[in-house]
Amino acid sequence: MEKWMTIAELQEGRRRCKGGVGFVPTMGFLHEGHLSLIKKAVKENDHVIVSIFVNPTQFGPSEDLEKYPKDIERDMRLCRAEGAAAVFLPSAEEIYPSGYQTFIEVTELTRHLCGLSRPTHFRGVCTVVAKLFHLVQPDKAYFGLKDYQQFKVLQRMVHDLHFPVETVPCPIVREADGLAMSSRNKYLSTAGRREALILKKALDDVRDALEKGERSGHALQTIMQETVASSPSARLDYARVAHGETLEDLEGEIEAEGTLFALAVFIENTRLIDNMVWSHD
């Protein structure tokens, strides 16, 4: 497995990749969710490139850029074990050279959900992923659906800018007790880790209500809010019932296939997200 630190090394290595190239962009501190993306990419492509880059432009001024967890040696071992051909490990200066002033923004899909409380987040995500797509030139790129809104935003960017890349959605990977895997789970204390299960419980409560026939978007949103409120120290950022494609709120009767139930909750000082997509069947 090759290790590329600079854009020049990436471009030289990419020229040697013959056949289909799969790409898994990450911020590192890899867990089983990331590894599931790499596994799928390895099955579907001749070469798989993983990027590890903690992207500063997607963090707000009071967010956790400086303390975001890192373990590059472990990440490299895991990528090698899963069959990645190369890992791209650029510095912030390599990706954003001095005087950088060009950004990419998807306007409508980012007005909802996480975009409301993190107004600059998706601009940073789109910019770095567009740059990585330009550099890596993958045939397929793999994204986990825990970040459902991110996937939809990037899918729209790819469509609108005519990137010749297939964006591949991959299922949420959960811990044995149901907590969605996230690099930020490391921040939680033992008590906080237990409380974090309230996100999955909120989604389970909605699923139960759906199975009993509840179809009011407002009522289902209230169920999520009340479940989170039952946890003593959980602080709700949002709980939404949304259209699975437009991400717009659905407060009336749910009729569309692929309705999204999404929430973001602060446990201790850690912001966690989770979601489920419901269909009639």
N, C-alpha and C positions, 0 to 999 in steps of 0.2 A: 504493500500500500504506500502510495506517495503522499508527501506532505508539502503543500504549496503555501508559502507565506506571502508571496507578492503576486500582483496581477501578471507580471511578466512570466513568473513560474507557472501560473495557472494557464496562461495562453499557450505556452510551450507544451505543457502536459496535455492540454485539451486537443492540440493538433495530433497527438499520438493516439487518441481514442478513436478507434474505428468501430462503426456500428452504432447502435442505439445508446444514448446517454440518459440516465435518470439522475435527478438532482433532488437532494433533501437539504433545504436551508434550515439551520438551527441556530440557537444562541448558546448551545453547549449545555453542560451539566446534564448529559443525556440520561433518559430513563426508558422504561419499556415502551412508552408511547412513541418516542423517537425511533427506537430500534424496530418497532413494527413498520414504520415508514421505510427504513433502510431495507428490511427483509423483503417487503413488497417490491421495492425498486430493484433489488438484486434479481428477483424472479422475472422481472419484466424487461430488463435492459442488459446490454452487453457490458456496460460500465456504469458505476454509480459514483457520483461525486457528492460529498457531504460538505457543507460550509458550516463553520463555527465562528460566529461573529456577534458579539453583544452590541447591537445597533444603537448608538446614542440618540439618533434622531427620533426614535419611537418612544422615548422616555420623557415624561413631563418633568418640570423643575423640582418637584417634591417626591419623585418616584425613586425606585431602588437601583438606579444605574450603578452606583459605586459599590453596592454590596451584592449585586447579582451573583449567584453562586458560580464558581468556576472549578473545574478539575480536568485540565486539558489532557494530562497523561492517561487518566481513566477513559476519557472520551475517545482518545486515539485507539486504545486497546479494544474498546467496544466496536468502533467502526471497522477495525481490522478483522475482528472475530466475525462480524456480520457480512464481510465480503466486499466492503467498499473499495473502490479502486484508488481513491484519493480523498484527502481532506484539505479544504482551503481554509487557512487560518490568517486572514488579513488583519492588519492593525486599523484603527479608526482613521489614521492619517492616510493609509493606502486607499481606503474607500472614499473618504471625504478630504481631498487635498486642500491646502490652504486657500482660502477665498471661495470655497464651494458655495454655490447659491442657486442650484437647480433642484427642484422638487417635483414630485408627481402626486396628484391628488384625485381621488375618486369622490365626487361631490355628494351624491344622494345617499348611497348606501352607508356612508359614514355619519349621517345625521342622527342615527338611531343607536340604541343599546350602548356599547362601550364608547362610541363616538361622542356621546353627550357629556360624559365625565372625563374623557381623555381626548380633547379636541384636536390635538396635534399628532396623536398616536398613529393613525392610519396613513397620514402623509409620510411619516417616517418609514412605516412598513412598506408602502408602495414604492417609495424611492429606492430603498435598499434592495428589494426583491427585483425591481426593474433593472437595477445595475447588475445584480447577480445573474439574472437571465441573460443580459447582454454579454457578460463575460463568459459564463459557463456554456451558453447556447445548448441547453438540454432539449431533449425530445419530450420528456415528461418530468413534471415536478410534483412532489408528494407533500400533502399537508394534512394534519390531523383536524378532525371536526370538533374537538374541544373548543378550538378557536373558530367557531362557525362563521361569525361575521367576517373575520379575517379572510377565510377561504372565499366567501362570496365577493368581498371587495377585490381580492386578487384575481378571481375569475373574471370579474368585470373589467379590470385593468387589462388583462391579457386579451380579452375580446375587443375592447375599444382601441388598443394600441397595436392590434394585429401581431402579437407575439406568436411565433410558430411553436408554441409550447402547449402540451396537454396538461391541465391542472388536475391532479388525481386526488379525490377526497378519500380519507382513511378514517375508520371508526375510532371513537374515543376508547382509550385503554384505561381501565380502572384498577385500583388496588382491590384486594380480595374483599374488603368491606364496602366497596362501591365508590370510594373517593376517586375522582378523576385525577390521573397522574399529571403532575406539574412540577417543574423545577422549583417553583416557589413553595411547594409543600415543605421543603427543608427548613423554611423559616419558622414553622409552627412548633410550639411547645407540645409536650405530651397531651396536656389538656386541650390545647388549641386543635391538635390533630383530631381529637375526638369530636370537638365542636364542628369541625369542618364537614362532618357527615351531614350537617343540616342542609347542605346544598342538594345532595342526592335525595334526602328525605323529601324536600320540597317538590322535586320532580316526580318522585314516587307517589306523593299525595295527589299530584295533578293527574298522573296516570290512573290512579284508583278512581278519581272523580270522572275521568273520561270513560272508563269502563262501566261506570254506573249511569252514564248518559248525559253528564253535564257538558254543555256546548257553549256556554256563555264565556266569551273571552274575558270579560270583566270579572266574573266569578272565579275563573281559573287563575287569573292573575292574583286575586285576593287570597286564594288558597296558598300560593307560593309566599306571598308577603306575610301571612299569618304564621306559616310554618317557620319561616326565618325568625320572626319576632318571638317565637317560643324559645329560642336559644338565648341565654342570658347576655352573652357578650357579642353575639353576631350583629354586625351593622350592615344593613341593606344598602347597596348602591342602586341596583334596579332589579326588578322582576317583571318580565314582559312576555306577553303572548303576541307573537308577530308573524307576519306573512313570511314564509320560508324563502321567498325570492327577493321581495322588495324590502323586507325587514321592518315594514310599517306596522304599527300597533293594530291589533285586532281586539276590539272591545265588544263587538256584537256577537252574533252566532257564528261559530266556526264551521265553515263549509269546505274550505280549500284543503286539498291533500298537502302534506308536508308542512303543517303548521309548526312553528318554532316556539318552544318554551325555553327561555333563557334567563339566567340571573347572574349577578355579580354581588359578592358578599365579602365584607371585611371580617376576617377572623383574626383577633388580636390586631396587628398592623398589616396583615397580609391580605391582599385583594385576590380572591379566587373566583373563577368563572366556571359555569357548567351549563349544559343545555340538553334538550332532547327534541327530536323531530317526530311528530305524531302523524300517522296516516289512518284513514278510516278502517283499514283492514288490520 
